[in-house]
Amino acid sequence: MKRHKREGGLRAPVAAAILVLAMAAMSAAVAQQKTTVVLGTATQGGGFQIYGAAYSAALNESDPTLVVEQRGTKGSTENAPLLAEGKIDIGLATGEVTYEALAGIGRPPANLKIINAMYPNSGMFMVRGDSPYRSIADLKGKPIAWGASGSGFVVLARYVFDGLGLDIDKDFSPIYSQSAGDGPKMVLEGRAAAQWGGGVGWPGFVAISSGPAGARFITPTPEELRRVLAKYPFIKPITLPAGSYKGQNAPVAALGSWSLVLARPGLPDEAAYKLARALHKGEAALGAKLEQAKESTLANTLASAPRQDLIHPGVLKYMREAGILR
């Protein structure tokens, strides 16, 4: 009887130990199920950095097993090689930088895939409302804040002005900054004649248009637009809606392309599938965090991709399951 009683007394602590071990194993299993994805964004003060913050927050909220971690970079032109080398998992890039990366312009072609479209990105000048400049010809030879040196806006500018027979480094007095927020300050202080940038809610244009003198846009004329599109068909007409900035009462016709979230070569299908699912379920939440991110839908991704095979297979799988792709 004593032996039986002693055996009975061991059952409770043994059971408790087994329970603790089981809970630890379950916690470890849950931790192992989390998918961590490193996202390359851009410099402080630019639209990509703001988008990256909203994008990662919305996707992480949408899927508890997904961890999107932001990493600051110099922007599109650094994200493309970082992706090609597998140093980041996904990265933000303008359409022009994407085109160059896939075509192998300036470097070997990269096998990058599209996770999702971000929003249409356009390029245009903004000057102070009291500026005497009203055309591109007026700005020739003047100090122009083109943006951060690694920005996709600079790549877009090179294509647009080459289409007009101009060189942004020779026909203007170029200013390249370390941070996207430096140029707008120069325009407001009169040290730069204009800021090149674009898109809805771009922080640089918000800063200038909110200044005491207000702001005005300068874009290519209809004839100049046709010349650029004829030379570089991957660039598209983009319309900036009226009311995108303070004092902007009419839409603005410009040139640009869709910015994209790209994936490194070999990103697992499961990770891409999770990203697509989280985005689709969190579209409303993402749009609530950032106005221009309302364009970040899987439907727009399918419509804006140059070719369907450039979309990641994991994303295509989710699109089919969700009925977006048939």
BAFILUM-945083 format. One line per field, with one value per residue: residue in one letter; residue number from 0; z, y, x of N, C-alpha, C in turn. Coordinates in steps of 0.05 Angstrom, whole numbers, always signed. Each point is the difference from the previous one (the first is absolute). Layout:
type = (A/...)
seq = (NUM/...)
n_pz = (Z/...)
n_py = (Y/...)
n_px = (X/...)
ca_pz = (Z/...)
ca_py = (Y/...)
ca_px = (X/...)
c_pz = (Z/...)
c_py = (Y/...)
c_px = (X/...)
This chain:
type = (M/K/R/H/K/R/E/G/G/L/R/A/P/V/A/A/A/I/L/V/L/A/M/A/A/M/S/A/A/V/A/Q/Q/K/T/T/V/V/L/G/T/A/T/Q/G/G/G/F/Q/I/Y/G/A/A/Y/S/A/A/L/N/E/S/D/P/T/L/V/V/E/Q/R/G/T/K/G/S/T/E/N/A/P/L/L/A/E/G/K/I/D/I/G/L/A/T/G/E/V/T/Y/E/A/L/A/G/I/G/R/P/P/A/N/L/K/I/I/N/A/M/Y/P/N/S/G/M/F/M/V/R/G/D/S/P/Y/R/S/I/A/D/L/K/G/K/P/I/A/W/G/A/S/G/S/G/F/V/V/L/A/R/Y/V/F/D/G/L/G/L/D/I/D/K/D/F/S/P/I/Y/S/Q/S/A/G/D/G/P/K/M/V/L/E/G/R/A/A/A/Q/W/G/G/G/V/G/W/P/G/F/V/A/I/S/S/G/P/A/G/A/R/F/I/T/P/T/P/E/E/L/R/R/V/L/A/K/Y/P/F/I/K/P/I/T/L/P/A/G/S/Y/K/G/Q/N/A/P/V/A/A/L/G/S/W/S/L/V/L/A/R/P/G/L/P/D/E/A/A/Y/K/L/A/R/A/L/H/K/G/E/A/A/L/G/A/K/L/E/Q/A/K/E/S/T/L/A/N/T/L/A/S/A/P/R/Q/D/L/I/H/P/G/V/L/K/Y/M/R/E/A/G/I/L/R)
seq = (0/1/2/3/4/5/6/7/8/9/10/11/12/13/14/15/16/17/18/19/20/21/22/23/24/25/26/27/28/29/30/31/32/33/34/35/36/37/38/39/40/41/42/43/44/45/46/47/48/49/50/51/52/53/54/55/56/57/58/59/60/61/62/63/64/65/66/67/68/69/70/71/72/73/74/75/76/77/78/79/80/81/82/83/84/85/86/87/88/89/90/91/92/93/94/95/96/97/98/99/100/101/102/103/104/105/106/107/108/109/110/111/112/113/114/115/116/117/118/119/120/121/122/123/124/125/126/127/128/129/130/131/132/133/134/135/136/137/138/139/140/141/142/143/144/145/146/147/148/149/150/151/152/153/154/155/156/157/158/159/160/161/162/163/164/165/166/167/168/169/170/171/172/173/174/175/176/177/178/179/180/181/182/183/184/185/186/187/188/189/190/191/192/193/194/195/196/197/198/199/200/201/202/203/204/205/206/207/208/209/210/211/212/213/214/215/216/217/218/219/220/221/222/223/224/225/226/227/228/229/230/231/232/233/234/235/236/237/238/239/240/241/242/243/244/245/246/247/248/249/250/251/252/253/254/255/256/257/258/259/260/261/262/263/264/265/266/267/268/269/270/271/272/273/274/275/276/277/278/279/280/281/282/283/284/285/286/287/288/289/290/291/292/293/294/295/296/297/298/299/300/301/302/303/304/305/306/307/308/309/310/311/312/313/314/315/316/317/318/319/320/321/322/323/324/325)
n_pz = (+0/+16/-13/+2/+26/+1/-15/+15/+19/-18/-1/+19/+12/-5/+6/+21/+4/-4/+15/+17/-2/+2/+20/+10/-4/+11/+20/+2/-1/+16/+15/-4/+4/+16/-19/+2/-9/-11/+6/-24/+13/+15/-7/+23/+2/-10/-22/-9/+15/-7/-26/+2/+15/-17/-20/+13/+9/-24/-12/+19/-1/-26/+5/+23/-20/-8/-3/-8/-4/+6/-23/+12/-25/-22/-1/-21/-6/+27/+1/-25/+4/+21/-15/-20/+20/+3/+2/-16/+12/+7/-21/+6/-23/-13/-18/+0/+26/+2/-19/+12/+23/-11/-12/+24/+3/-5/-2/+8/-18/+15/+12/-2/+20/-10/+23/-3/-13/+1/-18/-17/-9/+3/-21/+16/-8/+24/-4/+13/+13/+13/-10/-14/+7/-26/-9/-13/-22/+16/+5/-26/+10/+10/+26/-5/+19/-10/+25/+16/+2/+20/-2/-2/+15/+9/+3/+11/+15/+3/+2/+18/+11/+0/+6/+15/-1/+25/+14/+20/-7/-26/-3/+24/+22/-1/+17/+11/+14/+25/+6/-4/+25/-11/-23/+11/+20/-19/-10/+24/+3/-24/+11/-5/-26/+0/+7/-7/-6/+17/-10/+7/+14/-21/+21/-20/-16/+19/+5/-26/-6/+22/-16/+9/-20/+12/-20/-20/-18/-8/-22/-15/-22/-10/-15/+22/+11/-23/+1/+26/-3/-22/+16/+21/-15/+15/-6/+19/-13/+18/+10/+10/+16/-7/+16/-15/-6/+20/-7/-3/-17/-15/-15/+4/-25/+5/+6/-2/+22/+1/+25/+6/+12/-1/-9/+18/-15/-3/+2/+22/-14/+22/-1/-26/+4/+22/-14/-21/+16/+14/-23/-11/+22/-3/-24/+13/+17/-21/-14/+24/-1/-26/-8/-8/+24/-4/-15/+24/-22/+4/-2/+13/+18/-3/+3/+19/+6/-8/+15/-4/-17/+1/+4/+25/-5/+23/-12/-22/+17/+16/-21/-7/+24/-2/-24/+5/-1/-24)
n_py = (-24/-1/-22/-9/+7/-10/-21/-1/+5/-17/-7/+16/-2/-26/+1/+15/-17/-21/+12/+6/-25/-9/+17/-7/-25/+5/+14/-20/-17/+16/+2/-26/+3/+18/+15/+3/+24/+4/+24/+4/+23/+22/+25/+12/+5/-24/-3/-12/+17/+19/-7/-4/+22/+12/-8/+2/+23/+7/-9/+11/+21/-2/-6/-10/-17/+25/+2/+24/-2/+26/+6/+22/+10/+1/-20/+4/+18/+1/+3/+9/+11/+12/+4/+9/+12/+1/+26/+4/-4/+23/+15/+26/+2/+21/+6/+24/+0/-8/+18/+17/-7/-1/+23/+3/+23/+1/-23/-24/-12/+10/-24/+25/-3/+5/+13/+26/+12/+22/+17/+15/+1/+26/+12/+20/+25/+8/+24/+19/+6/+12/-24/+11/-25/-5/-5/-23/+14/+10/-27/+1/-12/-5/+6/-25/-3/-18/+2/-21/-2/-15/+22/-14/+22/-3/-26/+5/+19/-18/-18/+14/+10/-25/-7/+20/-17/-4/+10/-15/-10/+2/-5/-11/+14/-25/-6/-16/-10/-1/+19/-14/+6/-2/-11/-9/-5/-10/-12/-7/-6/-9/-21/-10/+0/-27/-16/-21/-10/-10/-6/-13/+22/+5/-8/-2/-9/-16/-3/-2/-16/-9/+8/+23/-8/-23/-13/-7/-16/-12/-6/-21/+14/+0/+18/+11/-3/+7/+19/+3/-1/+15/+13/+3/-20/-7/+25/+6/+9/+18/-2/+22/-13/+15/+18/-9/+26/+14/+11/-27/+17/-9/-21/-14/+4/-24/-8/-26/-15/-25/+9/-17/-21/-2/-25/-9/-8/-19/+23/-16/-17/-14/+12/-3/-24/-2/+11/-15/-20/+7/+5/-22/-13/+12/-3/-4/-17/-10/+0/-9/-14/-3/+24/+4/-11/+16/+8/-7/-8/-24/+13/+21/-19/-14/+23/+6/-26/+5/-22/-19/-10/+27/-8/+2/-24/+7/+24/-11/-17/+21/+14/-24/-5/+25/-12/+11/-24/-2)
n_px = (+17/+22/+8/-24/+1/+26/-8/-22/+18/+12/-25/-6/+24/-2/-25/+7/+21/-16/-17/+20/+10/-24/-4/+23/-7/-24/+12/+18/-21/-14/+22/+3/-27/+11/-9/+27/-7/+24/-10/+11/+3/+7/+7/+7/-26/+3/-14/+22/+13/-18/+2/+26/-2/-17/+15/+22/-10/-11/+22/+16/-17/+1/+25/-9/-1/-5/+26/-10/+26/-2/+12/+10/-4/+15/-17/-15/+18/-4/-26/+2/+25/-11/-22/+14/+13/-27/+7/-22/-23/-9/-6/+0/-13/+9/-19/+13/+3/-25/-6/+16/-11/-25/+5/+11/-12/+26/-13/+9/-16/-20/-1/-11/-17/-24/+0/+2/-19/+15/+8/-15/+24/-3/+12/+6/+1/+8/-11/+11/-22/+21/+6/+20/+8/-5/+24/+3/-6/-19/+0/+4/+21/-24/+4/+2/-18/+18/+9/-5/+27/-10/-14/-22/-6/+25/-4/-24/+12/+19/-19/-15/+21/+9/-26/+7/+20/-6/+21/-9/+23/-5/-26/+5/-4/+10/-20/+18/-19/+9/-17/-22/+3/+24/-8/-22/+18/+16/-21/-9/+26/-8/+11/-24/+1/+5/-20/+14/-24/-17/-24/-22/-2/+16/+15/+18/-20/-6/+26/+5/-20/+10/+20/+10/+17/-6/-12/+17/-13/+22/-13/+8/+2/-25/+12/+9/-24/-10/+18/-4/-27/+6/+17/-15/-9/+21/+5/-17/-21/+5/-25/+10/-17/-20/+11/+19/+2/+7/-23/+1/-10/+21/-8/+22/+5/+10/+24/-2/-4/-8/+0/+20/-12/+26/+3/+17/+20/-18/-14/-3/-13/+6/+24/+2/-9/+15/+19/-7/-2/+22/+11/-10/+6/+24/-12/-23/+12/+12/-22/-9/+22/-4/-7/+25/+2/-21/+21/+9/-11/-9/-23/+10/+8/-22/-12/+17/+0/+25/+5/-19/+18/-1/-25/+7/+9/+11/+4/+8/+12/+7/+9/+9/+10/+8/+3/+23/+12/-10)
ca_pz = (+0/+1/-27/-17/+8/-9/-28/-4/+6/-21/-25/-4/-11/-26/-19/-3/-16/-27/-10/-6/-24/-23/-7/-12/-27/-16/-5/-19/-26/-9/-7/-24/-21/-9/-24/+1/-26/+2/-21/-5/-6/-12/+20/+15/-12/-26/-1/+3/+28/+12/-10/+13/+28/-1/-12/+19/+23/-8/-5/+25/+14/-15/+3/+24/-6/-19/+11/-21/+14/-17/+1/-15/-21/-15/-18/-22/-13/+17/+6/-22/+3/+25/-6/-18/+16/+22/+25/+11/-11/-18/+0/-15/-23/-20/-24/-17/+12/-5/-28/-4/+14/-16/-26/+3/-7/+20/+16/-11/+5/+26/-1/+22/-4/+12/+21/-5/-9/+22/-10/-23/+8/-22/+4/-8/+16/+16/+7/+18/-14/-9/-18/-27/-19/-7/-20/+2/-12/+20/+21/-10/+12/+28/+20/+2/+20/-12/+20/+10/-23/-7/-4/-26/-14/-16/-24/-17/-12/-22/-23/-10/-12/-23/-21/-9/-9/+22/+19/+26/+13/-16/-8/+25/+22/+16/+28/+9/+29/+15/+9/-17/+12/-2/-23/+5/+17/-18/-16/+18/+7/-25/-9/-24/-15/-1/+10/-17/+17/-10/+14/+19/+27/+3/+22/-10/-11/+22/+14/-16/-5/+26/+7/-1/-28/-15/-20/-27/-14/-28/-12/-29/-16/-14/-21/+14/+10/-23/-8/+20/-2/-25/+3/+22/+4/+27/+15/-6/+9/+27/+8/+29/+4/+12/+29/+12/+17/+8/-21/-27/-7/-25/-3/-13/-18/+3/-10/+22/-1/+26/+18/+7/+21/-14/+17/-8/-13/+19/+23/-1/-8/+24/+10/-19/+3/+24/-5/-17/+16/+20/-14/-10/+23/+14/-19/+12/+22/-12/-12/+21/+11/-20/-22/-25/+3/-8/-27/+4/-1/-18/-26/-14/-6/-24/-22/-5/-5/-28/-9/+23/+11/+18/+27/+15/-1/+25/-2/-20/+13/+17/-18/-11/+21/+8/-22/-14/-26/-8)
ca_py = (+24/+23/+4/+9/+28/+16/+3/+19/+26/+10/+5/+28/+15/-11/+10/+28/+3/-7/+22/+22/-8/+1/+28/+11/-11/+14/+27/-2/-6/+24/+18/-10/+4/+28/+5/+27/+10/+26/+19/+23/+23/+22/+19/+15/+24/-7/-14/-29/-6/+3/-23/-24/-1/-7/-27/-20/+0/-12/-29/-14/-1/-18/-28/-3/-17/+14/+22/+16/+18/+21/+7/+24/-2/+24/+1/-19/-8/-18/-24/-20/-18/-14/-23/-18/-14/-14/+12/+6/-19/+16/+28/+19/+9/+13/-15/+4/-17/-27/-5/-2/-24/-24/+1/-1/+25/+8/-24/-24/-2/-12/-16/+10/-5/+20/-8/+16/+28/+19/+22/+12/+21/+18/+19/+28/+21/+18/+25/+17/+15/+26/-5/+11/-22/-11/-22/-14/+18/+20/-12/-8/+14/+8/-21/-18/-21/-25/-19/-16/-11/-27/+0/-7/+25/+9/-17/+9/+26/-4/-10/+21/+23/-11/+0/+28/+9/+15/-15/+13/+9/+20/+22/+12/+0/-21/-3/-27/+1/-25/-6/+11/+23/+23/+17/+19/+22/+18/+15/+19/+21/+14/-10/-16/+11/-19/-27/-21/-21/-7/-19/+11/+2/-1/+18/+24/+18/+9/+21/+25/+11/+11/+24/+25/+9/-20/-14/-4/-22/+3/-27/+2/+7/-23/-8/-11/-26/-19/-6/-18/-26/-13/-11/-19/-9/-12/+23/+3/+25/-2/+25/+6/+11/+26/-1/-17/+18/+25/+19/-12/+0/-14/-23/+6/-21/-4/-26/-17/-28/-12/-10/-28/-15/-22/-21/-10/-26/-22/+3/-23/+4/+3/+28/+18/-6/+14/+29/+6/-5/+21/+25/-1/+2/+25/+23/+23/+11/+13/+25/+18/+10/+16/+5/-11/-29/-11/-12/-25/-23/-22/+5/+19/-14/-16/+18/+17/-16/-1/-26/-15/-18/+15/-1/-24/-23/-2/+20/-10/-21/+12/+14/-19/-9/+22/+6/+24/-10/-24)
ca_px = (-17/+17/+12/-22/-6/+22/-3/-22/+10/+17/-15/-6/+23/+7/-20/+5/+24/-8/-16/+18/+15/-19/-6/+25/+2/-20/+9/+22/-12/-12/+22/+12/-18/+2/+16/+12/+7/+14/-9/+17/-17/+15/+10/-20/-11/-11/-25/+4/+4/-26/-16/+11/-10/-28/-2/+9/-18/-25/+3/+4/-26/-17/+9/+18/+23/+17/+15/+14/+19/+11/+29/+5/+20/+2/-23/-3/+25/+15/-17/+2/+23/-3/-17/+14/+20/-13/+6/-26/-19/-17/+9/-17/+14/-16/-2/+24/+22/-8/+6/+29/+9/-8/+13/+29/+12/+19/+7/-13/-29/-7/-24/-17/-28/-18/-19/-24/+2/-3/-17/+13/+19/+4/+21/-7/+12/-16/+13/-15/-21/+9/+22/-4/+3/-26/+4/+26/+21/+7/+16/+27/+22/-6/+5/-23/+2/-10/-6/+22/+15/-8/-29/-11/-8/+23/+0/-22/+8/+20/-15/-19/+14/+14/-20/-3/+26/+13/+15/-7/+25/+14/-18/-10/+20/-12/+4/-7/+1/+2/-27/-21/-12/+18/-7/-22/+9/+16/-20/-13/+19/+9/+26/-6/-23/-22/+4/-10/-12/-27/-18/-19/+9/+29/+7/+14/-19/-17/+15/+1/-27/-10/+15/-15/-5/-14/+17/-10/+13/+10/+2/+3/-23/-10/+19/+24/-9/+0/+28/+11/-13/+8/+27/+0/-28/-6/-11/-28/-14/-12/-14/-2/-28/-3/-3/+21/+16/-12/-1/-1/-28/-4/+18/+25/+9/+29/+10/+10/-5/-8/+21/-6/+14/+13/+11/+26/-1/-1/-18/-18/-28/-17/+4/-14/-28/-8/+0/-23/-24/-1/-7/-28/-18/+5/+0/-14/+17/+23/-10/-7/+25/+14/-19/+8/+1/-26/+5/+16/-18/+8/-13/+18/+25/-5/-5/+23/+24/+6/-8/-10/+21/+18/-11/+10/-18/-16/-21/-19/-16/-21/-19/-18/-17/-18/-17/+10/+11/-15)
c_pz = (+0/-28/-19/+5/-11/-30/-7/+5/-21/-25/-5/-10/-27/-21/-5/-18/-30/-13/-8/-25/-25/-8/-13/-29/-19/-7/-21/-28/-12/-10/-27/-24/-11/-24/+1/-27/+4/-24/-2/-8/-14/+22/+15/-15/-28/+1/+5/+30/+15/-8/+14/+28/+0/-10/+20/+24/-8/-5/+25/+16/-13/+4/+23/-5/-19/+14/-22/+15/-20/+3/-18/-20/-14/-20/-22/-11/+17/+5/-22/+3/+27/-4/-17/+15/+24/+27/+14/-13/-20/+1/-18/-24/-19/-26/-17/+10/-4/-29/-4/+13/-16/-27/+2/-9/+23/+19/-13/+5/+26/-2/+24/-8/+15/+22/-2/-11/+24/-8/-25/+9/-24/+7/-11/+17/+17/+6/+20/-16/-10/-19/-27/-21/-6/-21/+5/-11/+20/+21/-9/+12/+29/+19/+5/+21/-12/+20/+10/-23/-8/-6/-28/-16/-18/-26/-20/-14/-23/-25/-13/-15/-23/-24/-12/-11/+20/+18/+27/+14/-15/-7/+23/+19/+21/+30/+8/+31/+12/+9/-18/+11/-3/-22/+4/+17/-17/-17/+16/+7/-24/-9/-24/-14/+0/+13/-19/+18/-12/+17/+20/+28/+4/+20/-9/-11/+21/+14/-16/-3/+26/+9/-4/-28/-16/-21/-27/-13/-27/-11/-30/-13/-14/-22/+12/+11/-22/-8/+19/-3/-25/+3/+22/+7/+27/+19/-8/+8/+27/+6/+30/+4/+13/+30/+13/+19/+5/-24/-28/-8/-25/-1/-15/-17/+2/-11/+24/-5/+27/+16/+10/+25/-14/+19/-11/-15/+22/+24/+0/-7/+24/+11/-18/+3/+25/-3/-16/+16/+20/-13/-8/+24/+14/-18/+12/+22/-11/-12/+21/+12/-19/-25/-26/+0/-7/-27/+2/+3/-18/-27/-16/-7/-26/-25/-8/-7/-31/-13/+25/+12/+17/+28/+13/+0/+26/+0/-20/+11/+17/-18/-11/+22/+8/-23/-15/-27/-6/-23)
c_py = (+25/+6/+12/+30/+18/+5/+20/+28/+12/+9/+30/+16/-10/+11/+30/+5/-6/+23/+24/-5/+2/+29/+13/-9/+14/+28/+1/-5/+25/+20/-9/+6/+29/+2/+29/+8/+28/+17/+24/+24/+22/+18/+13/+24/-5/-16/-30/-7/+0/-24/-25/-4/-9/-28/-21/-2/-14/-30/-15/-2/-21/-30/-2/-18/+12/+24/+14/+20/+20/+3/+25/-4/+28/+3/-21/-10/-17/-26/-21/-18/-16/-25/-21/-17/-15/+12/+11/-19/+14/+29/+17/+11/+14/-17/+1/-18/-29/-8/-5/-26/-25/-1/-2/+25/+9/-22/-24/-1/-15/-14/+8/-5/+21/-12/+15/+28/+18/+22/+11/+23/+18/+19/+28/+19/+14/+24/+15/+16/+27/-1/+12/-22/-13/-23/-13/+17/+21/-10/-8/+17/+7/-23/-17/-22/-25/-21/-15/-15/-29/-3/-8/+24/+10/-17/+8/+26/-4/-9/+22/+21/-9/-1/+28/+11/+16/-19/+14/+10/+23/+24/+14/+1/-20/+1/-28/+0/-28/-9/+13/+25/+26/+19/+19/+24/+20/+17/+21/+24/+15/-9/-19/+11/-18/-26/-19/-22/-8/-19/+15/+0/-2/+21/+26/+21/+10/+24/+26/+12/+12/+25/+25/+10/-20/-13/-1/-22/+9/-28/+4/+8/-25/-11/-13/-28/-21/-8/-20/-28/-15/-13/-22/-10/-13/+22/+5/+27/-4/+27/+3/+13/+28/-3/-18/+16/+26/+20/-11/-5/-16/-24/+8/-24/-3/-28/-16/-29/-10/-8/-27/-9/-25/-20/-9/-27/-22/+5/-22/+7/+5/+28/+19/-4/+15/+30/+8/-3/+23/+27/+1/+4/+27/+25/+25/+13/+15/+27/+21/+12/+20/+3/-14/-31/-13/-14/-27/-24/-22/+3/+19/-13/-16/+19/+15/-16/+0/-27/-16/-18/+15/+1/-26/-23/-3/+20/-9/-22/+11/+14/-20/-9/+22/+8/+25/-7/-26/-14)
c_px = (+17/+12/-21/-5/+22/-2/-22/+10/+17/-16/-4/+24/+8/-19/+5/+24/-6/-16/+17/+16/-18/-5/+25/+3/-20/+9/+22/-11/-13/+21/+12/-18/+1/+19/+10/+9/+12/-7/+19/-17/+16/+10/-23/-10/-12/-25/+3/+4/-26/-18/+9/-10/-29/-4/+7/-20/-26/+2/+4/-25/-18/+6/+20/+24/+20/+14/+15/+17/+11/+30/+4/+22/+2/-23/+1/+26/+18/-16/+3/+24/-1/-18/+14/+20/-12/+5/-25/-20/-19/+9/-18/+17/-19/+0/+25/+23/-6/+6/+30/+11/-6/+14/+30/+15/+18/+10/-12/-30/-5/-27/-18/-29/-16/-17/-26/+7/-4/-20/+14/+17/+6/+22/-8/+16/-20/+17/-17/-21/+8/+24/-5/+0/-27/+3/+27/+22/+9/+19/+28/+22/-5/+6/-26/+5/-12/-8/+24/+13/-9/-30/-7/-10/+22/+2/-22/+7/+19/-14/-17/+16/+18/-19/-5/+27/+16/+15/-4/+25/+13/-18/-13/+23/-10/+7/-9/+4/+3/-28/-21/-12/+17/-9/-23/+7/+15/-19/-13/+18/+11/+28/-2/-24/-24/+8/-13/-11/-27/-15/-18/+13/+30/+9/+14/-19/-20/+13/+1/-27/-12/+15/-16/-7/-17/+19/-14/+15/+10/+5/+4/-26/-11/+19/+25/-7/+1/+29/+12/-12/+8/+28/+1/-28/-6/-8/-29/-11/-13/-13/-1/-27/+0/-4/+21/+18/-15/+2/-1/-29/-7/+19/+25/+9/+30/+7/+11/-5/-9/+25/-9/+15/+12/+12/+27/-3/-1/-17/-20/-28/-18/+1/-15/-30/-11/-1/-24/-26/-4/-7/-29/-19/+3/-1/-13/+17/+24/-8/-7/+26/+13/-17/+9/+1/-27/+2/+14/-19/+11/-12/+18/+27/-2/-2/+26/+26/+6/-7/-8/+22/+20/-12/+9/-20/-17/-22/-21/-17/-22/-21/-21/-20/-20/-18/+8/+11/-15/+15)
